[in-house]
Amino acid sequence: MKFILQCSICLQNLKNPVSLSCGHTFCQNCIQNSFETQEFCACPLCRQPALLSNNKTDELLPIVQQIYEQEGTQSLLNEFPSLIICLCCALTPINPVVLPCQHMFCQKCIEESLKEELLCPACSDYCFNIKVNTNKKYKDLIDWYLKEFKIEEEQEMTQVLQNDSIFGIPVFHFDQSVIIYGQTDFQFLEFRYQEMIKMVGSGSGNFVVSNDLINGDLVQIRSIKKTNKGYQVQVDGISRIKIKQVYSYIDGVKTYYQNWNIQQLWLCDCEYVRDQIFKENCFQQYKFIVATLEKLYQNIKLEVRDVFQAFMKKITTLSNSESSLILLASLNNNFELDYYSTDIEKRIQQIQQHFAILEQKIKGLYDKDDQIQHAKLKYDSIEIVQYPEFDVTTQYFLNLFNVKKVLCF
């Protein structure tokens, strides 16, 4: 930690630190003296051209140094999420960038902002660099924090796994399903959920998505984009959960869920949903299903193979339990009830049943003499989309899945 807060020229604690456009930080006097000895002003470390901007210095690093030296590591860890923040999204910066005015932002946030106008969003100073570089000093500082935080988080997670429960995690009450290991995009417009994103974004990045507040999915933030109305957030599904209770602290009093209080951000206590152990016959059945999919995938037309490439990669690399959940959700439009069930045998039967029904339908499509069967297809519950230019194998594979669902993987 002491090394992070040192100047690379004098090797002492940073004094009136200044960050250059290349991403390196030095004492103000040290870098000024360095420039005076050079024919062309350049960073002493990377030799990129650089200039100082109106003698402005970084005000944040001295505060970090003061907390660390006077109050210790634990105090700095506690203060870090509210201290080291992007001035656009108010979250711990991802690839931190410091502008010539010495204000800090996420790289993605500031690049989006500079596309609209070449001004610092915090002080409106001009910034003529549309391409910005990650600040090395802040990057090292954030990496240090994440490493220390991860140690604490792993200790907490070990205890959580032992108890198989999660306590006091924010819950996003929404009717859109999240599939395990699938990516989902959300728009957070309500004030309570914007505050939730700020809260979890500076911590673990995890929250629960639930439709009925009985079952749900633990998700982790993959990316955050600030919009004019709120946040656009992409999440990864981590695990299925069963909610035990929903509550909040209103005026300091623990209050259980009230469905009329739509402005309140609610927390939940929940536990992981664990599948039953695969029986040998069930395992063999699912192994045959995956082998069939791989064979179909290898023989479909190149024009549509890329649509299913990411999907097949997940099916073949994840555990049987997890991949069967993804397959069930892709095949069945009404998958929620079985998706949260721990009965693997029933899940495999559902998948096999879908395969068998669809196989009969596909054969019927290509049986030109069977006009009655073809006519019945119009009234079937499973929609059949015809692609006349594709062969039978490709037709089968295309109709095996709802294409829009597969694309979410």
Secondary structure as GFF3:
##gff-version 3
##sequence-region A 1 409
A	DSSP	beta_strand	17	19	.	.	.	ID=ss1
A	DSSP	beta_strand	25	27	.	.	.	ID=ss2
A	DSSP	alpha_helix	28	36	.	.	.	ID=ss3
A	DSSP	alpha_helix	60	71	.	.	.	ID=ss4
A	DSSP	alpha_helix	73	83	.	.	.	ID=ss5
A	DSSP	beta_strand	96	98	.	.	.	ID=ss6
A	DSSP	beta_strand	104	106	.	.	.	ID=ss7
A	DSSP	alpha_helix	107	116	.	.	.	ID=ss8
A	DSSP	alpha_helix	136	163	.	.	.	ID=ss9
A	DSSP	beta_strand	165	173	.	.	.	ID=ss10
A	DSSP	beta_strand	183	188	.	.	.	ID=ss11
A	DSSP	alpha_helix	191	201	.	.	.	ID=ss12
A	DSSP	beta_strand	206	210	.	.	.	ID=ss13
A	DSSP	beta_strand	215	226	.	.	.	ID=ss14
A	DSSP	beta_strand	231	250	.	.	.	ID=ss15
A	DSSP	beta_strand	253	256	.	.	.	ID=ss16
A	DSSP	beta_strand	267	272	.	.	.	ID=ss17
A	DSSP	alpha_helix	280	299	.	.	.	ID=ss18
A	DSSP	alpha_helix	302	317	.	.	.	ID=ss19
A	DSSP	alpha_helix	320	331	.	.	.	ID=ss20
A	DSSP	alpha_helix	336	339	.	.	.	ID=ss21
A	DSSP	alpha_helix	344	365	.	.	.	ID=ss22
A	DSSP	alpha_helix	371	376	.	.	.	ID=ss23
A	DSSP	three_ten_helix	377	379	.	.	.	ID=ss24
A	DSSP	alpha_helix	392	400	.	.	.	ID=ss25
A	DSSP	alpha_helix	403	407	.	.	.	ID=ss26
###
